[in-house]
Amino acid sequence: MSILVAMSGGVDSSVSAFLMREKYGVCVGATMLLFLNESLGISGRHLCCSRENISDAKAVCDVLGIGHETLNFMAGFEERVVRKFVEVYESGGTPNPCVDCNKFMKFGEFLGHARATGHDMIATGHYARIERDNSGRWLLRKAVDTSRDQSYVLYMMTQDVLSHTEFPLGGMLKSEVRNMAASLGFTNARKHDSQDICFVPDGDYAGFIESYTGKTYPPGDFVDASGKILGTHKGIVHYTVGQRKGLGVAAKSRLYVSRIDPAMNTVTLAPETDAGLLARGVVVRDVNLVACETLPENFRAGVKVRYRQREIPCVANQTGENEIVVEFAEAVRSPAVGQAAVMYDGEYVIGGGTIAGVI
């Protein structure tokens, strides 16, 4: 059994490589080169694809006595992840590039490379668990360390991908991972965790988009639900549905972004109590079901519509081969088109997809 381990240079993937070497013996580390700072208009920042991180990954492989390679996946990353990120923002949506990176890069190109070079499996440092039920179906389960659980951004894993992937850290606490790295003498044992969006390390999404596209996004009107002008916005890429901070509009009560209209170049604001902010459900497309082939009628589950949000009780119905309508048991504020909706049955991922509409 030969394992190719995705290594970012961080502590999680380094400990994963150690555990895979101990389990299988034959193990190789590989670092994905997803972008160059200069190609995305970024400079002077510590990023996942920096030379320092590649060097850290190689140093760990040297300590473990295993091989290391660097894989150039820049073209695919820019096309499938970065450009989509920009296009969704330009259309008034809220993208989830981590989902796209997992789907197309880690469990797409990386797994494809592993197979093409004779490896049987891949492993990553994600916090989640993969199991197989009595029927032989592969299941995706939340991590033991619930504060680190990443199952939300892994819902797109197919049966084929799950059957060729290991998550060595799924049963561990983050503190245990760091302690193990320190005991092994890894220099990255106390290294800070990577950014949520690796190519926007300072969180300035609008600044990145303007730099990457070379465009300027013109100011426009903040309006209320009736169309009354409330103020002037800085350009639609500066805002996402549900946003409260940084609006710069004086009001008697808190205002939130409830709608973004690129055609009219308007951003609609509403108070917290406004019914326009509350949704009773979402339409989900580009669906991947993990725990079953088809969804039973009126399926009851918990659903997350953002990574850090709690699960909301819901009833889900499959309305097409690639579409599910999810109705919430309680009104949810500002689910955003472009984000993932992921359904759970307890600790297990049922499946998920991209929010295409709000009802």
N, C-alpha and C positions, 0 to 999 in steps of 0.2 A: 504493500500500500504506500503510495507516494502522495504527499500533501503539499500544496502550494499555499503559503500563508501570506495574506495581504498585510503588509507592514508599512505603517505610516511614519514610523520613528517615535511613536508615542508608547506609553507604558502598557496600554491594553493589548495592542497587537504584539508587543514584545513578549509579554507573558503568554499570550496565545501560542506564539512560536515555540516557546519552551515546552508548554504542555503537549503540543502536537509532536514535538521531537521525542518526548518521553513516551507518548502513547504509541507512535508508529515507527519511530526510528528514522525513516526516510522523510526528510522535510526540507523544503527550500523556501526562503523568504523572497518576496517580490514587492517592490514599491511602485505604485502607479504614479507616473508623472502626468498630471492632469492639466496643468497650465504653467506657463512662465509668468512671473510677475509683470514683466514688460508687455507681454501680449495682451494683458487685461488692463493695462494702465495703472498697475499697482507697483509701488516701490518702497523699499526700506521697511518691510513688515515681515514678521515671523509667520509664515504660512505653511500649510500642510505639504506643499510641494517644494519647499525651499531646499537648497543644497544641505543646510544643517540637518533637516529632518531625514533626508535620504542618507546622510552620513551616520546619523544616529541608528537608523535601521540596519545599516551594514555593520556597524560596530556591535550591535546585539547579535547579529548572525555570526560574526567572528567569535564572540564569546561562546556561543552555542555550538560552534563548529559545523555550521550548515552554510550552504551556498546562498548568495543573494543576487538578485537582478533588478534592474530598473526598467519598467515598461512604459513606453511612450504612447499614452492614450489621449494626447492633447486634442487631436482633431475631433474625436468622438465626444469628448467632454464639452468642447465649445459648442458643437452642433446640438447635442441632445440636452445639455444642462444649462449652459450660460445663455444661449440664444433664447431658449424657451423661458427662462427666468425673465429676461427683458421683455419678450413679447407678451407674457401674461400680465406684467405690470403695466405695459402700454395699453392693454385692453381693459384695464380697471380691475383685474383679478389679483389674487394673492398666491404666488407660486410656492411650491414646496420643492426646492432643488435637491434636498437630501433624499427624498423619495426617488427622484429621477436619477440621481447619481447611483443609488443602490441598484435600481432596476437596470440601467443601461451600462454602467461601468463595472461595479463590483460583482454583480451577478449576471452580467452580460459579457462584456469584453474580457474581464478578468477570468471568469469561468471558461470562456471560449479559449483563451490562451492556455489555461491549465490543461484542458483536454487535448489541445493541439500539440502540446509538448510532453504528453505522456503521463500527466498526473491524474490520479484517481479522484481526488477530492480537493476542495479549497477550504480554508479556515479564515475567519476574520475575528476582530476583537469586539464585535457587537455584543451587547448585553441582551440576550434572549435565549430561548431554549428550543431545540428541535427534537421532537419525539415521533414515534410511530405507534399507531393504535393497533388493535387486534385484527382489523381488516386489512392492514398493510398501508393505510393512508398516512402520509407524513403530516405532522401538525406543528404549528408555531405557537409557542407558549411564552408568557411573560418571564422576565428574568427574576431570579431570587431577590436581587437588589432592586426593589421597585423604584427607588429614586433614580436609578440608572437605566431602567427598562427602555429598550429601543424598538419594541415590537411594532409600534405605530408606524415607523418608517420602513418596515420590512414586510408589510402586508402583501406586496406584489410578488413575493417568492412563490414560484410554481412548484408542483410536485417534483419535477425534474431537478430544479435548483435545490430544493430542500434535501433531496436524497443525495446530493453531492456536496453538501456544505456542513461544516461543523462550527459551532459557537462555543469554544472552550470556556468562556467566562460566564456563561448563562447561570451557572449554579454558585457563583462566587459573589462576595461583596467587594466593592471597589477598594475598601481598606485592605482586604486580603490580597488583592492584586498588587497594590503598591508595596505591601510588606514582602510579598514573594519576589517582586522585582528587586527590592533592596537587598534581600538575602542572597540573590543571585549575582549581585554586583553590577546590575544594570545602571548606567549613568543617568538614564532617563526616569528612574524610579519616582522622583518627585516632580517630574515635568508637568506643566500645566496642561489641562485637557484642551483639545482643539476647539476652534470656533464652530458654532452651529452651521454657518454658511462660510465655507473656507475661503471663497474668493471675495467676500465682503467683510474683512476682519474687523473693520471699525463700525459696522452696523449701518453705515450711510448708504442705503440702497439707492437712493436717488442720485447721489454723487457718483456712485459706480456706474449706474445706467447712463448718465450724461457723459461720463468719461469714455465708456465703452462704445457708445453709439455715435458720439460726436454731435449729438442733437441737443437743442435746448427745448424744454417743454414749457410752453407759455403759461403765464398766470391766467386765472379765470375766476369765476364766481363761486363762492360758497353760497348755497341756497338752502332754504328749508323745504319741507315737503310740498308746500304750496307754490314754490318757485320764487319766494321773496329773497332778495339778495341780503346776505348776512355779512359779507366781507369778501376778501380776495385771497385765493389760494396761490401757492407758489409753483404749481404745475402738478398734474395728476399723479406722476410717479413718486411724489412725496407722501402719498397717503394710501392706506389700506382700509378696507371695511372693518369697522369696530374700533378704529383708532380714536383715542381721546386726547392724548398729549400732543403738544406742538401745533395745535390748530391756530392759535393766536386770535381767537374770536371771543370777544367779551359777551357773556350771557349770564342770566340769573341762575341757571342750572347747568350742570355738566352737559357738554355736547359730544356726540360721537359721529363718526363717519358712517352713514347708512347706505350710501350709493355713490358710485363713481361713474360718470358718463363721459367717455372719451370723445364721442361725436359732438357733444355740446360743450365739452371742456368745463363741466361743472362737477362740484363735489357737494353732495347733499348731506346736511347735518341734522341730527335729531337729538332731543333730550333723552335721558335714560329711560323715562317712562313712556316714550313714544312707541306705539304698536309697530311702527315701521322698522324698529330695530330688532324686534322679536320674530323668530321663525318657528313654525310648528313642524318643519321638516326640511329635507333636502333631497334633490335628485342627484344620484351618484352614477357616474359613467366610467368607462375604462375599468370595469370591475374585475377583480381577481378573487376567487373564492378559494380559501385554503382548506377549511375543515370539511367541505362537502362539494359535490359536483354542481348541484343546484340548490337554491335556497327554499326551504319549506315555506308554504303560504303562511302569512302573518307570523313570521318568525320573530320571537322576542329575544332581545339582546341588549347589551350596553354599547353605546357608540361614542367615540371621541371624534370631534370635528376640528380639533387643534391638538398639537403635540402635548402641551402642558395642561390641557383642560381635563376635568374629571369626566368619567363616563356618564352618559345620560341614558336612562332606560328608553327603549324605542321598540317599535314594530316595523319590520322591514319586509318588503315584497318585491320580488323580481318581476319587472315589467317588460323585460326584453333580455336577449342573450347577454347583453353588455350594459344593462341598466337596472338600478335598484332605487326604489323610493323608500326613504327612511322617514318615519313619522315619530317625533319626539313625544315622550310622556309629559314633558314640561317644556314651556317655551324656552328657546335658546337664543341668546343675544348674538347677533351678527356672525352667523356662519358665513365664511367667505368662499366665493367661487375660486377654484384653483387649489384650495386646500384638500387634504385627504380626509375622508370619513372612514373610520375603521371600526368594525363591529367585533365585539368580544362576547364570549360565553365564559364567564369567570376569568380564568387565567389564559384561556385559549383564544387565538385570533380566528374568527369565522371568515373574514375577508374584508375587502375595502375597495375604494376607488376614489376618483376625483370628483369633488363637488362641482356640478355643472349648473345647478340652479337652486333657488331657495323657494320654499312654499309656506 
